[in-house]
Amino acid sequence: MSTANDLGLSALALVALVIGGTNQPAAAADKNDDVIAIDILLQPDATMLNRAAAINEQLRKDFPKGFSLDASHRPHVTLVQRYVRTGDLDKVYAAVGKALDSAHVTSLKLEAFKYYYIANGPLGLQGIVVKSTPELLKVQRAVVDAVTPFVVKNGTAAAFVPPAEGSIVPALVEYVEVFVPDHSGEHYMPHVTTGLARKEYLDKMAAEPFDSFTFSPVGAAVYHLGNYGTATTKLHEFVLRR
């Protein structure tokens, strides 16, 4: 069974989940800046969406208070999470769009091959792990490089979509801060989050054979991050030429 430490996520606790960026230093966020936490992500095809939905339904039977995969919890493969200024969002979209124009995103063939979960007390946040490929890492590097000039440091919980209840998980704030390089490049672990359940139930699932399958991205977008690293609000969708 995979654990948080196995996946380099010990600092994140219960947070949903790309190539080290350029050596350009990130600008420090001034207290007067309007900073937003964004997730630049790939949107999977129906093969992955259907599998994730079936697993999510299974998990919610074990833990009914868990979340559904819906408009505020979109199944996705994260490329990078970063803090940027809201005033720079249009520039971010243009730079990332240009990077994606030269990539063959929809031609990627990705393999989902196992479950993992991040434990938090009696619960675990489960996901489907995707094998990293040189082609996927190339796309990730291009996107990381494109957004790097707009990255700001020292983002706070105010940069996220406010949760309906409770507060933003503190570890999430740090996670986005250090996504590059701590969770990118050789440390990148692409995955699709599927939901919450009891650890005992997730252990049982992890012990069962996993029916590997392949899927492809059909789109790419930028989302405003919510609690637990969820893709909560779509900010921009790219038109992929290939």
C-alpha positions in Angstrom: 0.0 0.0 0.0 1.3 3.5 -0.8 1.5 6.0 2.0 1.9 9.7 2.1 5.6 9.4 2.8 6.0 7.0 -0.2 4.6 9.8 -2.4 6.5 12.7 -0.9 3.3 14.2 0.6 3.9 14.0 4.4 3.7 17.8 4.7 0.3 18.0 3.0 -1.8 15.6 5.2 -5.3 15.4 3.7 -4.9 17.4 0.5 -5.8 16.4 -3.0 -3.2 16.3 -5.4 4.9 19.4 -12.2 9.5 19.8 -13.8 11.4 22.3 -11.9 10.9 25.8 -13.3 13.4 28.3 -14.4 15.9 29.9 -12.1 14.0 33.1 -12.2 13.2 34.2 -8.6 9.6 34.5 -7.7 8.4 38.0 -6.6 7.3 38.5 -3.0 3.6 39.1 -2.6 2.9 42.5 -1.1 0.1 42.7 1.4 -1.8 44.9 -1.0 -1.7 42.3 -3.8 -4.8 40.3 -4.6 -3.2 36.8 -4.8 -5.0 33.7 -6.0 -4.1 30.0 -5.8 -4.4 28.3 -9.2 -4.3 24.8 -10.5 -3.3 24.4 -14.2 -4.6 21.0 -15.1 -5.5 18.4 -17.7 -9.0 17.3 -18.2 -9.3 13.5 -18.6 -11.5 11.7 -21.1 -14.6 9.7 -20.5 -12.7 6.5 -19.7 -11.1 8.2 -16.6 -14.2 10.2 -15.7 -16.4 7.1 -15.7 -13.9 5.1 -13.6 -13.4 7.9 -11.1 -17.2 8.4 -10.8 -17.7 4.7 -10.1 -15.0 4.7 -7.4 -16.3 7.9 -5.9 -19.8 6.3 -5.6 -18.2 3.3 -3.9 -16.3 5.4 -1.5 -19.3 7.5 -0.5 -21.2 4.3 0.4 -18.4 3.7 3.0 -18.3 7.3 4.1 -21.5 9.2 3.1 -20.1 12.5 4.4 -17.4 12.4 1.7 -17.5 14.7 -1.3 -19.0 13.8 -4.7 -17.2 14.4 -8.0 -19.2 17.4 -9.2 -18.8 20.9 -10.6 -16.7 21.9 -7.6 -14.7 18.7 -7.4 -13.6 18.1 -11.0 -11.6 15.0 -11.7 -8.3 16.2 -13.2 -4.6 15.7 -13.5 -2.7 18.6 -12.0 0.3 20.0 -13.9 1.2 22.8 -11.5 -0.3 24.7 -8.6 1.0 28.3 -8.0 0.2 31.6 -6.4 -0.2 34.5 -8.9 -1.7 38.0 -8.8 -5.3 38.2 -10.1 -4.2 41.1 -12.2 -1.8 38.8 -14.1 -4.3 36.1 -14.9 -4.8 37.1 -18.5 -1.0 37.1 -19.0 -0.9 33.7 -17.4 -3.6 32.3 -19.7 -1.7 33.7 -22.7 1.7 32.3 -21.7 0.3 28.9 -20.8 -1.8 28.8 -23.9 1.2 29.4 -26.0 3.1 26.6 -24.3 0.2 24.2 -24.8 -0.1 25.2 -28.5 3.3 23.6 -29.1 2.5 20.4 -27.1 0.6 17.4 -28.3 -1.6 17.2 -25.2 -4.5 15.2 -26.6 -2.1 12.7 -28.1 -0.8 11.7 -24.7 -1.5 8.1 -23.7 -1.5 7.8 -19.9 -1.8 4.6 -17.8 -3.7 4.5 -14.5 -2.1 1.7 -12.6 -2.9 1.7 -8.8 -4.7 3.4 -5.9 -3.1 5.5 -3.2 -4.4 7.4 -0.3 -3.2 10.1 2.1 -4.2 9.3 5.7 -5.7 11.8 8.1 -6.9 10.3 11.4 -9.4 7.5 10.6 -10.0 8.7 7.1 -8.0 8.8 3.8 -8.2 10.8 0.6 -7.9 8.3 -2.2 -6.7 8.8 -5.8 -5.8 6.8 -8.9 -2.0 7.1 -9.6 -1.0 7.7 -13.2 2.4 6.6 -14.6 4.6 9.6 -15.5 6.0 9.6 -19.1 8.6 11.7 -20.8 5.9 13.2 -23.0 3.8 14.3 -19.9 6.9 15.7 -18.2 7.7 17.7 -21.3 4.2 19.3 -21.2 4.6 19.9 -17.5 8.0 21.6 -17.9 6.6 23.9 -20.7 3.7 24.9 -18.4 5.8 25.5 -15.3 8.2 27.6 -17.3 5.3 29.6 -18.8 3.8 30.5 -15.4 7.0 31.1 -13.5 7.4 34.8 -14.4 4.1 35.5 -12.7 4.5 33.5 -9.5 4.4 35.3 -6.2 5.6 34.1 -2.8 4.0 34.0 0.6 0.4 33.2 -0.5 -2.1 32.8 2.3 -5.4 31.0 3.0 -7.1 34.1 1.5 -5.9 33.0 -2.0 -8.2 30.0 -2.0 -11.9 29.6 -2.6 -13.4 30.1 0.9 -14.8 26.8 2.3 -18.5 26.5 3.2 -17.5 25.2 6.6 -14.2 25.3 8.6 -11.1 26.8 7.2 -8.4 26.2 4.6 -6.1 23.3 5.6 -2.9 25.0 6.7 -0.6 22.5 5.0 -2.3 23.3 1.7 -1.0 26.9 1.8 2.6 25.6 2.1 2.0 22.8 -0.5 1.2 25.4 -3.2 4.1 27.5 -2.2 6.6 24.7 -2.7 4.8 22.7 -5.5 7.8 23.6 -7.6 10.2 22.0 -7.0 9.0 19.7 -4.2 6.2 18.1 -6.2 7.5 18.5 -9.7 10.0 17.0 -12.1 11.4 13.8 -10.6 9.0 14.3 -7.6 5.9 14.6 -9.8 3.2 12.1 -9.1 0.3 12.5 -11.5 -3.0 11.2 -10.3 -6.8 11.7 -10.2 -8.4 12.2 -6.8 -11.5 10.0 -6.3 -12.8 10.7 -2.8 -12.8 10.2 1.0 -13.4 6.9 2.9 -12.3 5.1 6.1 -8.7 3.9 6.1 -9.8 0.3 6.8 -11.9 0.4 3.6 -9.1 2.0 1.5 -6.7 -0.6 2.8 -9.0 -3.3 1.6 -9.3 -1.7 -1.8 -5.5 -1.3 -2.1 -5.1 -5.0 -1.4 -7.3 -6.0 -4.3 -5.9 -6.3 -7.9 -6.1 -3.0 -9.8 -7.5 -3.2 -13.3 -5.1 -0.9 -15.2 -6.4 1.2 -18.0 -5.3 3.9 -20.4 -6.8 7.3 -21.0 -6.0 10.6 -22.7 -6.5 14.3 -21.8 -9.2 16.0 -23.8 -8.6 19.5 -22.5 -6.7 21.8 -20.3 -7.9 24.5 -17.9 -7.0 26.8 -15.0 -9.0 26.5 -11.8 -9.2 28.4 -8.6 -8.1 26.0 -5.9 -10.5 25.1 -3.0 -9.9 23.3 0.3 -8.1 20.0 0.1 -6.6 21.1 -3.3 -9.9 20.6 -5.2 -10.4 22.2 -8.6 -13.3 24.3 -7.4 -13.9 27.2 -9.8 -13.0 27.2 -13.5 -11.2 30.4 -14.4 -10.1 29.6 -18.0 -10.3 26.8 -20.5 -7.7 26.5 -23.3 -8.6 25.6 -26.9 -6.1 22.8 -27.7 -5.1 22.6 -31.3 -3.6 19.2 -31.0 
